[in-house]
Amino acid sequence: MTDSKFDYEPVFNAMLAPLVVLTPDLVIVAANNSYLKATGRSRTDMLGQPIFTAFPANPEAHNDPNARGVRVLRASLERVVATGKAESLPLQRHDLEVAGEPGLFVERYWSSINTPVLGSVLWIR
């Protein structure tokens, strides 16, 4: 028997994999401690922000064919919402804007597994 009042937040925050939860319109509603560490952000920096506002594309990388992480991730997230099926992405370049230093980016590579939380797609992890 499952207790519907179980507090999942400590479990979510203790997970070693960086996890972020998005609404179907790609707004950040939760991030675990590993995600905060990997991105150098605080929850207040991100919660309620569209993911590509919180983590914009590096304008200096537009000529680099390896820097297509934003386009690839957006397309994957949109497919997950449309199909309700999980998707794995290979390593993609998506530079990270340095927190507190607008316009300053560091080169980063990410792989992700975008998974719908089914019933109807309410969240993406």
SULTA-V265879 format. One record per backbone hydrogen bond with DSSP energy under -0.5 kcal/mol. NH is the residue of the N-H (numbers start at 0). CO is the residue of the C=O. Records with the same first field share a line. If there is no record, write none. Layout:
NH = CO + CO
This chain:
3 = 1
5 = 2
7 = 5
11 = 7
12 = 8
13 = 9
14 = 10 + 11
20 = 29
21 = 123
22 = 26
25 = 22
27 = 48
28 = 20
29 = 20
31 = 18
35 = 31
36 = 32
37 = 33
38 = 34
39 = 35
40 = 35
45 = 41 + 42
46 = 42
47 = 27
48 = 45
50 = 25
52 = 49
53 = 49
54 = 50
55 = 52
58 = 56
60 = 57
61 = 58
63 = 60
64 = 62
66 = 63
67 = 65
68 = 92
71 = 67
72 = 68
73 = 69
74 = 70
75 = 71
76 = 72
77 = 73
78 = 74
79 = 75
80 = 76
81 = 77
82 = 78
83 = 79
86 = 113
88 = 111
91 = 109
92 = 65
93 = 91 + 107
95 = 105
96 = 94
97 = 103
100 = 97
103 = 100
104 = 102
105 = 95
109 = 91
111 = 88
113 = 86 + 111
114 = 112
116 = 122
117 = 115
121 = 116 + 119
122 = 116
123 = 21
124 = 114
